[in-house]
Amino acid sequence: MSTELQPNSDPIEADDDLSDSAYDGDSRASSTQSLTESIMEHVYENGRRYHAKSVGRYHQPSDETEQDRLDLTHHIFLELLGGKISIAPFDQDPNYVLDCGTGTGIWALDYGDLHPASTVVGVDLAPIQPNYVYPNVRFELDDLELQWTFKYKFDLIHSRHMIAGIKDWPRYFEQMYEAANPGAYVEIVEHDMNGYRCDDGTMPEDTIFNRWIKLTTGAMEKAGLSPLLTKDDYTRMIKDAGFEIVEALEFRLPCGGWPKRKRERYLGLCWAEQAKTGFESYSKSLLVNGAGLSAEETDEILEECIKGVAAQKEHIYVLTWHILARKPL
Ligand SMILES: C[S@@+](CC[C@H](N)C(=O)[O-])C[C@H]1O[C@@H](n2cnc3c(N)ncnc32)[C@H](O)[C@@H]1O
C-alpha cells in the first residue's frame, strides 16, 4: 500500500547567498512567564519549569516556552508531510484514535477537527493540554510506561517524539498491539540522535553539534533511555510486537536556512526557530544532572549551538523517520 508520499532522500542543495534567510539566532528560553498555576505542581530548575509528575521520567520542561516549541514542531511535521496530519489511509474517520505523549495536544486537536466522527484521546504525563476542546477530543494524564488501561480499543495509534520519554520500547509497542483493533494502524515518528549529518563537507569533524548530541545522548543512556535507536531498530521492534510494516519513510530535515530550494529553506528556518529554545529544552537538565556539567558550561555549549545554527556555515540536517504499521486483520 502506498500513500504516494515521497521521502526527500536527495541531497539538499545549499544556497550561496544567505543574506535573505531571515534568521537572527537571537532569543533564548526565559523563565519569566506567568506563574498562574499552582507552584506545587512544578519544579523550577536552571531557569525552566518542569512538571512535578515528569521528574525522574522525562527530562524536558513543560513551561510555555516548551509548549510554543512543541506547537512549532507540529507545524514542521505537517510541512514535511505535505500538509497531512497522518499517513494512515482510512476511507472514513476511524472510530477511536490515541495520541501517545500528546504534549500540548495539538496533533490530537487537529486530528479531531479533521475527523469529526473519530473520538481522539491524547495522553501525557503533564497537564499542558487546553481545557476547551472539540467534543470528540479528550485528554488523559497517565504514564505510558505503566500498564495501559484504556477503555477503548483503538483504530489509529499515533506516537511522535517519545525518544526522551520511553525506556522500554518493546513493551511500548506490545501495549500498542494489545490496545489496537484488528486492522488498526500505528504511526510512529522519531528522529535520528546518532549525530547531525552533512553531505557537502561543511561540517567539521569536531562540530559543536555532535559534541552536544554526544553529551546529551550519553546522559540519556545514563537515565535508562535508548537515544541511539535507528529506523531499523524501530521497524524491527514494531514487527516483533506483531504489526506488519506498511511504510518506513525517511526525511532529511535541514537545520537552518542554508538550503537553496524554497521549501527546504522554509523547513530549515522553522527548525532553527524551534532550536533557539530546543537545545536547552532537550538537554539542560540532562547535561547538568546527568553529564555532570555546570549550568555555566552547559549554557556555553547551548549558546554555541544556537550561534552555529544562525551562522549557517555548517549545512547540517537530521534524519527523521515516519513508520506506519498495521495490526493484521
Ligand atoms: C517531545 S514531546 C512530544 C509531544 C507531542 N507528541 C508532539 O509531537 O507534539 C514528548 C511528550 O511526551 C510526554 N511523555 C514523556 N514520557 C511520557 C510517558 N512515559 N507517558 C506519557 N507521556 C510522556 C511528555 O510529557 C511530552 O509532553
The ligand as an ORCA input file, in Angstrom:
! r2SCAN-3c Opt
* xyz 0 1
  C       8.743     15.884     22.787
  S       7.124     15.918     23.461
  C       6.145     15.477     22.028
  C       4.716     15.953     22.159
  C       3.790     15.526     21.019
  N       3.848     14.092     20.779
  C       4.102     16.261     19.752
  O       4.680     15.666     18.835
  O       3.741     17.459     19.664
  C       7.028     14.441     24.403
  C       5.799     14.409     25.302
  O       5.683     13.107     25.849
  C       5.329     13.195     27.222
  N       5.817     11.969     27.866
  C       7.099     11.604     28.042
  N       7.165     10.412     28.648
  C       5.892     10.003     28.853
  C       5.291      8.857     29.453
  N       6.059      7.880     29.958
  N       3.954      8.771     29.477
  C       3.182      9.763     28.977
  N       3.682     10.875     28.411
  C       5.016     11.001     28.353
  C       5.992     14.469     27.693
  O       5.370     14.973     28.860
  C       5.853     15.367     26.477
  O       4.685     16.136     26.536
*
